[in-house]
Amino acid sequence: MPTQYKALLIELLDYPRKRILQSMEVTHCPHAVFFNDRDEQCLTCHQGMECIWMNQNDELVDVNEKSVAELKQQLLIAVDFIDSSLSPHHLSRRQCQCDNCVWLRKVQATLDQ
């Protein structure tokens, strides 16, 4: 079960990757969305947290090396991002079938296991 659980956590990272990348303005990024903690422009960029998250969870990162606890933490950060992007009409999420709400319920059910 632990291997299956970890695989499910990794799979759940796919949706926020797409959503975060869609939300980012990357045309003027001098680092092509690779966060540079020594660059003042990165440190003051309004997309700093999204960029950091992407650099830690991108498809190029071997997330299989992360522990279950680390994967859960990264999912919680992604939940905060997705949740903050929802409009007020999503207050009754139990009935909403949009991709965001379906993913949020799936993550919650997985983390509750």
DSSP file (Angstrom, degrees, kcal/mol; ACC not computed):
  #  RESIDUE AA STRUCTURE BP1 BP2  ACC     N-H-->O    O-->H-N    N-H-->O    O-->H-N    TCO  KAPPA ALPHA  PHI   PSI    X-CA   Y-CA   Z-CA
    1    1 A M     >        0   0    0      0, 0.0     4,-3.1     0, 0.0     5,-0.2   0.000 360.0 360.0 360.0 -42.3    0.0    0.0    0.0
    2    2 A P  H  >  +     0   0    0      0, 0.0     4,-2.5     0, 0.0     5,-0.2   0.884 360.0  48.5 -56.7 -37.9    2.7    2.6    0.8
    3    3 A T  H  > S+     0   0    0      2,-0.2     4,-2.1     1,-0.2     5,-0.1   0.907 113.6  46.4 -67.5 -41.1    4.1    2.4   -2.8
    4    4 A Q  H  > S+     0   0    0      2,-0.2     4,-2.1     1,-0.2    -1,-0.2   0.898 112.4  51.0 -66.0 -40.8    0.6    2.7   -4.2
    5    5 A Y  H  X S+     0   0    0     -4,-3.1     4,-2.2     2,-0.2    -2,-0.2   0.926 110.8  47.7 -63.0 -45.8   -0.1    5.6   -1.9
    6    6 A K  H  X S+     0   0    0     -4,-2.5     4,-2.4    -5,-0.2    -1,-0.2   0.899 110.0  53.0 -63.0 -40.8    3.1    7.4   -2.9
    7    7 A A  H  X S+     0   0    0     -4,-2.1     4,-2.3     1,-0.2    -1,-0.2   0.882 108.7  50.5 -61.9 -38.4    2.3    6.9   -6.6
    8    8 A L  H  X S+     0   0    0     -4,-2.1     4,-2.1     2,-0.2    -2,-0.2   0.907 108.9  51.0 -66.2 -42.1   -1.1    8.4   -6.1
    9    9 A L  H  X S+     0   0    0     -4,-2.2     4,-0.6     1,-0.2    -2,-0.2   0.920 111.3  48.3 -60.2 -43.5    0.4   11.5   -4.3
   10   10 A I  H >< S+     0   0    0     -4,-2.4     3,-1.1     1,-0.2     4,-0.4   0.903 109.7  52.3 -63.7 -41.8    2.8   11.9   -7.3
   11   11 A E  H >< S+     0   0    0     -4,-2.3     3,-1.5     1,-0.3     4,-0.4   0.871 101.9  60.5 -62.1 -36.8    0.0   11.5   -9.8
   12   12 A L  H 3< S+     0   0    0     -4,-2.1     3,-0.3     1,-0.3    -1,-0.3   0.678  91.6  68.9 -66.7 -16.7   -2.0   14.3   -7.9
   13   13 A L  T <X S+     0   0    0     -3,-1.1     4,-1.7    -4,-0.6    -1,-0.3   0.702  82.7  75.9 -73.6 -18.8    0.9   16.7   -8.6
   14   14 A D  H <> S+     0   0    0     -3,-1.5     4,-1.8    -4,-0.4    -1,-0.2   0.923  91.5  50.5 -59.6 -47.2    0.1   16.7  -12.4
   15   15 A Y  H  > S+     0   0    0     -4,-0.4     4,-2.3    -3,-0.3     5,-0.2   0.940 110.7  45.8 -63.2 -49.9   -3.0   18.9  -12.1
   16   16 A P  H  > S+     0   0    0      0, 0.0     4,-3.0     0, 0.0     5,-0.3   0.842 107.3  60.5 -65.2 -28.5   -1.5   21.8  -10.1
   17   17 A R  H  X S+     0   0    0     -4,-1.7     4,-2.4     2,-0.2     5,-0.2   0.960 109.2  42.6 -57.2 -49.6    1.6   21.7  -12.4
   18   18 A K  H  X S+     0   0    0     -4,-1.8     4,-2.3     1,-0.2    -1,-0.2   0.928 116.5  47.2 -62.6 -46.1   -0.6   22.6  -15.3
   19   19 A R  H  X S+     0   0    0     -4,-2.3     4,-1.6     2,-0.2    -2,-0.2   0.899 112.9  48.1 -65.2 -41.7   -2.7   25.1  -13.4
   20   20 A I  H  X S+     0   0    0     -4,-3.0     4,-1.1     2,-0.2    -1,-0.2   0.937 112.7  48.0 -66.7 -45.2    0.3   26.9  -12.0
   21   21 A L  H  < S+     0   0    0     -4,-2.4     3,-0.5    -5,-0.3    -1,-0.2   0.897 110.1  53.2 -61.5 -39.5    2.1   27.1  -15.3
   22   22 A Q  H  < S+     0   0    0     -4,-2.3    -1,-0.2     1,-0.2    -2,-0.2   0.853 110.3  48.2 -62.3 -34.3   -1.1   28.4  -17.0
   23   23 A S  H  < S+     0   0    0     -4,-1.6    -1,-0.2    -5,-0.2     2,-0.2   0.677  94.2  94.7 -81.9 -17.1   -1.3   31.2  -14.4
   24   24 A M     <  -     0   0    0     -4,-1.1     2,-0.9    -3,-0.5    23,-0.0  -0.508  68.4-139.6 -83.7 143.3    2.3   32.3  -14.6
   25   25 A E        +     0   0    0     -2,-0.2     3,-0.2     1,-0.1    22,-0.1  -0.864  36.8 159.1 -96.3 101.8    3.5   35.1  -16.8
   26   26 A V    >   +     0   0    0     -2,-0.9     3,-1.2     1,-0.1     6,-0.2   0.455  42.2  94.2-108.8  -1.7    6.7   33.6  -18.1
   27   27 A T  T 3  S+     0   0    0      1,-0.3    -1,-0.1     5,-0.1    -2,-0.0   0.811  96.7  35.4 -64.5 -28.8    7.4   35.6  -21.3
   28   28 A H  T 3  S+     0   0    0     -3,-0.2    -1,-0.3     3,-0.0    -2,-0.1   0.239  84.3 124.2-109.3  14.0    9.7   38.1  -19.5
   29   29 A C    X   -     0   0    0     -3,-1.2     3,-1.2     1,-0.2    -3,-0.0  -0.636  49.0-156.7 -77.0 119.5   11.3   35.7  -17.0
   30   30 A P  T 3  S+     0   0    0      0, 0.0    -1,-0.2     0, 0.0    -4,-0.0   0.642  92.4  46.7 -71.3 -11.9   15.1   35.9  -17.4
   31   31 A H  T >  S-     0   0    0      5,-0.0     3,-0.9    -3,-0.0    -2,-0.1   0.260 108.5-117.6-113.7  11.2   15.5   32.5  -15.9
   32   32 A A  T <  S-     0   0    0     -3,-1.2     3,-0.1     1,-0.2    -6,-0.1   0.894  78.5 -50.5  52.1  45.2   12.8   30.6  -17.9
   33   33 A V  T 3  S+     0   0    0      1,-0.2     2,-0.7    -7,-0.1    -1,-0.2   0.725 105.1 130.7  65.9  26.8   10.9   29.8  -14.7
   34   34 A F    <   -     0   0    0     -3,-0.9    -1,-0.2    20,-0.0    18,-0.1  -0.920  60.2-129.3-105.8 105.8   14.0   28.4  -12.9
   35   35 A F        -     0   0    0     -2,-0.7     2,-0.6    16,-0.4    13,-0.0  -0.289  20.4-163.1 -60.4 130.8   14.0   30.2   -9.5
   36   36 A N    >   -     0   0    0      3,-0.1     3,-1.7     1,-0.1     6,-0.3  -0.936   7.9-163.7-118.8 106.6   17.3   31.8   -8.7
   37   37 A D  T 3  S+     0   0    0     -2,-0.6    -1,-0.1     1,-0.3    -2,-0.1   0.475  89.1  56.6 -72.6   1.0   17.6   32.6   -5.0
   38   38 A R  T 3  S+     0   0    0      4,-0.0     2,-0.6     5,-0.0    -1,-0.3   0.439  87.3  90.4-105.9  -3.0   20.5   34.9   -5.7
   39   39 A D    <>  -     0   0    0     -3,-1.7     4,-2.1     1,-0.1     3,-0.5  -0.845  65.9-150.6 -99.8 122.3   18.7   37.1   -8.2
   40   40 A E  H  > S+     0   0    0     -2,-0.6     4,-1.6     1,-0.2    -1,-0.1   0.843  98.0  59.4 -57.5 -35.8   17.0   40.2   -6.8
   41   41 A Q  H  > S+     0   0    0      1,-0.2     4,-0.5     2,-0.2    -1,-0.2   0.892 107.9  44.9 -63.2 -39.6   14.4   40.0   -9.6
   42   42 A C  H >4 S+     0   0    0     -3,-0.5     3,-0.7    -6,-0.3    -2,-0.2   0.897 110.5  54.6 -68.3 -40.9   13.4   36.5   -8.5
   43   43 A L  H 3< S+     0   0    0     -4,-2.1    -2,-0.2     1,-0.2    -1,-0.2   0.782 117.0  36.1 -66.4 -27.0   13.3   37.5   -4.9
   44   44 A T  H 3< S+     0   0    0     -4,-1.6    -1,-0.2    -5,-0.2    -2,-0.2   0.399  88.6 121.7-105.9   1.5   10.9   40.3   -5.6
   45   45 A C    X<  -     0   0    0     -3,-0.7     3,-1.6    -4,-0.5     4,-0.2  -0.409  64.2-135.4 -68.8 137.9    8.8   38.6   -8.3
   46   46 A H  T 3  S+     0   0    0      1,-0.3     3,-0.2     2,-0.1     4,-0.2   0.615 105.9  54.7 -68.8 -11.3    5.1   38.3   -7.6
   47   47 A Q  T 3> S+     0   0    0      1,-0.2     4,-2.8     2,-0.1    -1,-0.3   0.144  72.5 117.8-105.1  17.9    5.3   34.7   -8.9
   48   48 A G  H <> S+     0   0    0     -3,-1.6     4,-2.7     1,-0.2     5,-0.2   0.888  74.4  45.9 -54.5 -47.9    8.0   33.7   -6.5
   49   49 A M  H  > S+     0   0    0     -3,-0.2     4,-2.5     1,-0.2    -1,-0.2   0.903 114.3  48.2 -66.7 -40.2    6.1   31.0   -4.6
   50   50 A E  H  > S+     0   0    0      2,-0.2     4,-2.6     1,-0.2    -1,-0.2   0.916 113.0  49.0 -63.7 -42.1    4.7   29.5   -7.8
   51   51 A C  H  X S+     0   0    0     -4,-2.8     4,-2.3     2,-0.2   -16,-0.4   0.914 111.4  48.5 -64.4 -44.4    8.1   29.5   -9.3
   52   52 A I  H  X S+     0   0    0     -4,-2.7     4,-1.3    -5,-0.2    -1,-0.2   0.932 112.1  49.8 -61.3 -45.4    9.7   27.8   -6.3
   53   53 A W  H  X S+     0   0    0     -4,-2.5     4,-1.3     1,-0.2     3,-0.4   0.920 110.8  49.3 -60.7 -44.1    6.9   25.2   -6.2
   54   54 A M  H  X S+     0   0    0     -4,-2.6     4,-1.6     1,-0.2     3,-0.4   0.895 108.6  53.3 -63.0 -39.5    7.4   24.4   -9.9
   55   55 A N  H  < S+     0   0    0     -4,-2.3    -1,-0.2     1,-0.2    -2,-0.2   0.769 113.6  43.4 -67.8 -24.1   11.1   24.1   -9.4
   56   56 A Q  H  < S+     0   0    0     -4,-1.3    -1,-0.2    -3,-0.4    -2,-0.2   0.636 128.5  26.3 -92.0 -15.7   10.5   21.6   -6.6
   57   57 A N  H  < S+     0   0    0     -4,-1.3    -2,-0.2    -3,-0.4    -3,-0.2   0.249  82.6 133.3-135.3  12.3    7.8   19.6   -8.4
   58   58 A D  S >< S-     0   0    0     -4,-1.6     3,-1.6     1,-0.1     5,-0.2  -0.149  71.4-105.6 -61.8 162.0    8.3   20.0  -12.1
   59   59 A E  T 3  S+     0   0    0      1,-0.3    -1,-0.1     3,-0.1     4,-0.1   0.735 121.4  60.7 -62.1 -21.6    8.2   16.9  -14.3
   60   60 A L  T 3  S+     0   0    0      2,-0.1     2,-0.4     3,-0.0    -1,-0.3   0.632  88.2  87.7 -80.8 -13.7   11.9   17.1  -14.6
   61   61 A V  S <  S-     0   0    0     -3,-1.6     2,-1.8     1,-0.1     3,-0.1  -0.693  85.9-123.6 -86.4 136.6   12.4   16.7  -10.8
   62   62 A D    >   +     0   0    0     -2,-0.4     3,-1.6     1,-0.2     4,-0.2  -0.588  35.7 173.7 -80.5  85.0   12.6   13.1   -9.6
   63   63 A V  G >   +     0   0    0     -2,-1.8     3,-1.4     1,-0.3    -1,-0.2   0.657  67.6  78.0 -69.9 -14.0    9.7   13.3   -7.2
   64   64 A N  G 3  S+     0   0    0      1,-0.3    -1,-0.3    -3,-0.1    -2,-0.1   0.771  87.5  60.1 -62.5 -24.3   10.0    9.6   -6.6
   65   65 A E  G <  S+     0   0    0     -3,-1.6    -1,-0.3     2,-0.0    -2,-0.2   0.629  87.7  95.5 -78.0 -13.9   13.0   10.5   -4.3
   66   66 A K  S <  S-     0   0    0     -3,-1.4     2,-0.1    -4,-0.2    -3,-0.0  -0.458  79.1-116.0 -78.2 150.4   10.7   12.6   -2.1
   67   67 A S     >  -     0   0    0     -2,-0.1     4,-2.3     1,-0.1     5,-0.2  -0.342  26.9-108.3 -76.1 164.9    9.3   11.1    1.1
   68   68 A V  H  > S+     0   0    0      1,-0.2     4,-2.5     2,-0.2     5,-0.2   0.896 121.9  54.1 -60.0 -40.3    5.5   10.7    1.5
   69   69 A A  H  > S+     0   0    0      1,-0.2     4,-2.1     2,-0.2    -1,-0.2   0.905 108.7  48.1 -62.3 -41.8    5.6   13.6    4.1
   70   70 A E  H  > S+     0   0    0      2,-0.2     4,-2.3     1,-0.2    -1,-0.2   0.909 111.4  50.1 -65.5 -41.5    7.3   15.9    1.5
   71   71 A L  H  X S+     0   0    0     -4,-2.3     4,-2.2     1,-0.2    -2,-0.2   0.900 109.8  50.9 -63.6 -40.7    4.8   15.0   -1.2
   72   72 A K  H  X S+     0   0    0     -4,-2.5     4,-2.3     2,-0.2    -1,-0.2   0.915 109.5  50.7 -62.2 -42.5    1.9   15.7    1.2
   73   73 A Q  H  X S+     0   0    0     -4,-2.1     4,-1.8     1,-0.2    -2,-0.2   0.910 110.1  49.2 -62.3 -42.5    3.4   19.1    2.0
   74   74 A Q  H  X S+     0   0    0     -4,-2.3     4,-2.0     1,-0.2    -1,-0.2   0.866 110.2  51.7 -66.2 -35.8    3.8   20.0   -1.6
   75   75 A L  H  X S+     0   0    0     -4,-2.2     4,-2.7     2,-0.2    -1,-0.2   0.885 106.5  53.8 -66.8 -38.2    0.2   18.9   -2.3
   76   76 A L  H  X S+     0   0    0     -4,-2.3     4,-2.1     2,-0.2    -2,-0.2   0.887 108.2  49.7 -64.0 -37.7   -1.0   21.1    0.6
   77   77 A I  H  X S+     0   0    0     -4,-1.8     4,-1.9     2,-0.2    -1,-0.2   0.915 111.7  48.8 -64.1 -42.6    0.8   24.1   -1.0
   78   78 A A  H  X S+     0   0    0     -4,-2.0     4,-2.9     2,-0.2     5,-0.2   0.881 107.6  55.0 -64.8 -38.2   -0.8   23.2   -4.3
   79   79 A V  H  X S+     0   0    0     -4,-2.7     4,-3.1     1,-0.2     5,-0.3   0.926 107.1  50.5 -59.6 -44.8   -4.2   23.0   -2.6
   80   80 A D  H  X S+     0   0    0     -4,-2.1     4,-2.2     2,-0.2    -1,-0.2   0.907 111.7  48.4 -59.6 -41.6   -3.7   26.5   -1.2
   81   81 A F  H  X S+     0   0    0     -4,-1.9     4,-0.9     2,-0.2    -2,-0.2   0.955 115.6  42.2 -63.7 -50.8   -2.9   27.8   -4.7
   82   82 A I  H >< S+     0   0    0     -4,-2.9     3,-0.8     1,-0.2     4,-0.4   0.923 114.8  51.4 -63.5 -44.7   -5.9   26.1   -6.4
   83   83 A D  H >< S+     0   0    0     -4,-3.1     3,-1.2    -5,-0.2    -1,-0.2   0.888 107.5  52.7 -60.4 -40.7   -8.2   27.1   -3.5
   84   84 A S  H 3< S+     0   0    0     -4,-2.2    -1,-0.2    -5,-0.3    -2,-0.2   0.708 104.3  57.4 -70.9 -18.3   -7.1   30.7   -3.7
   85   85 A S  T << S+     0   0    0     -4,-0.9    -1,-0.2    -3,-0.8    -2,-0.2   0.528  84.6 104.5 -89.4  -4.8   -7.9   30.9   -7.5
   86   86 A L    <   -     0   0    0     -3,-1.2    -3,-0.0    -4,-0.4    -4,-0.0  -0.497  69.5-126.9 -78.7 144.6  -11.5   29.8   -7.1
   87   87 A S    >   -     0   0    0     -2,-0.2     3,-1.9     1,-0.1    -1,-0.1  -0.413  32.3 -97.8 -83.0 165.8  -14.2   32.4   -7.4
   88   88 A P  G >  S+     0   0    0      0, 0.0     3,-1.3     0, 0.0    -1,-0.1   0.738 115.6  72.6 -59.0 -24.1  -16.9   32.9   -4.7
   89   89 A H  G >  S+     0   0    0      1,-0.3     3,-0.5     2,-0.1    -3,-0.0   0.545  81.8  74.3 -72.1  -1.4  -19.5   30.7   -6.5
   90   90 A H  G <   +     0   0    0     -3,-1.9     3,-0.5     1,-0.2    -1,-0.3   0.198  60.1 110.3 -90.3  16.2  -17.4   27.7   -5.5
   91   91 A L  G <  S+     0   0    0     -3,-1.3     2,-0.8     1,-0.3    -1,-0.2   0.800  75.0  53.7 -64.1 -27.5  -18.6   27.9   -2.0
   92   92 A S    X>  +     0   0    0     -3,-0.5     3,-1.5     1,-0.2     4,-0.8  -0.538  69.1 158.3-103.2  66.3  -20.7   24.7   -2.4
   93   93 A R  T 34  +     0   0    0     -2,-0.8    -1,-0.2    -3,-0.5    12,-0.1   0.720  58.8  75.5 -64.8 -22.9  -17.8   22.6   -3.6
   94   94 A R  T 34 S+     0   0    0      1,-0.2    -1,-0.3    -3,-0.2    -2,-0.1   0.816 108.2  32.2 -60.2 -27.3  -19.4   19.4   -2.7
   95   95 A Q  T <4 S+     0   0    0     -3,-1.5    -1,-0.2    -5,-0.0    -2,-0.2   0.593  95.0 104.3-105.2 -13.4  -21.6   19.8   -5.7
   96   96 A C     <  -     0   0    0     -4,-0.8    -6,-0.0     1,-0.1    -3,-0.0  -0.495  46.4-170.2 -74.0 136.3  -19.3   21.6   -8.1
   97   97 A Q        +     0   0    0     -2,-0.2    -1,-0.1     4,-0.1    -4,-0.0   0.145  39.6 128.5-113.3  17.5  -17.9   19.4  -10.9
   98   98 A C  S  > S-     0   0    0      1,-0.1     4,-2.5    -5,-0.1     5,-0.2  -0.325  74.2-107.2 -68.6 160.7  -15.2   21.8  -12.2
   99   99 A D  H  > S+     0   0    0      1,-0.2     4,-2.4     2,-0.2     5,-0.2   0.874 118.0  53.4 -56.9 -40.3  -11.7   20.4  -12.6
  100  100 A N  H  > S+     0   0    0      2,-0.2     4,-2.5     1,-0.2    -1,-0.2   0.950 112.1  42.1 -61.2 -50.7  -10.5   22.5   -9.6
  101  101 A C  H  > S+     0   0    0      2,-0.2     4,-2.3     1,-0.2    -2,-0.2   0.880 113.6  51.9 -68.1 -38.2  -13.1   21.3   -7.2
  102  102 A V  H  X S+     0   0    0     -4,-2.5     4,-2.1     2,-0.2    -1,-0.2   0.929 112.3  46.8 -62.6 -44.5  -12.9   17.6   -8.3
  103  103 A W  H  X S+     0   0    0     -4,-2.4     4,-2.6    -5,-0.2    -2,-0.2   0.918 110.5  52.6 -63.6 -43.3   -9.1   17.7   -7.9
  104  104 A L  H  X S+     0   0    0     -4,-2.5     4,-2.4     1,-0.2    -1,-0.2   0.906 110.8  47.1 -60.0 -42.4   -9.4   19.4   -4.4
  105  105 A R  H  X S+     0   0    0     -4,-2.3     4,-2.6     2,-0.2    -1,-0.2   0.895 111.4  51.4 -65.9 -39.1  -11.9   16.7   -3.3
  106  106 A K  H  X S+     0   0    0     -4,-2.1     4,-2.1     2,-0.2    -2,-0.2   0.913 111.3  47.2 -64.4 -42.6   -9.6   13.9   -4.6
  107  107 A V  H  X S+     0   0    0     -4,-2.6     4,-3.0     2,-0.2     5,-0.2   0.933 112.0  50.5 -63.6 -45.4   -6.6   15.4   -2.8
  108  108 A Q  H  X S+     0   0    0     -4,-2.4     4,-1.7     1,-0.2    -2,-0.2   0.923 111.5  47.7 -59.6 -44.6   -8.6   15.7    0.5
  109  109 A A  H  < S+     0   0    0     -4,-2.6     4,-0.4     1,-0.2    -1,-0.2   0.889 113.4  48.6 -63.8 -38.6   -9.8   12.1    0.2
  110  110 A T  H >< S+     0   0    0     -4,-2.1     3,-1.2     1,-0.2    -2,-0.2   0.923 111.5  48.2 -67.9 -44.6   -6.2   10.9   -0.5
  111  111 A L  H 3< S+     0   0    0     -4,-3.0    -1,-0.2     1,-0.3    -2,-0.2   0.777 105.8  59.7 -68.5 -25.2   -4.7   12.9    2.4
  112  112 A D  T 3<        0   0    0     -4,-1.7    -1,-0.3    -5,-0.2    -2,-0.2   0.606 360.0 360.0 -76.7 -11.4   -7.4   11.6    4.8
  113  113 A Q    <         0   0    0     -3,-1.2    -1,-0.2    -4,-0.4    -2,-0.1   0.495 360.0 360.0 -67.3 360.0   -6.3    8.0    4.1
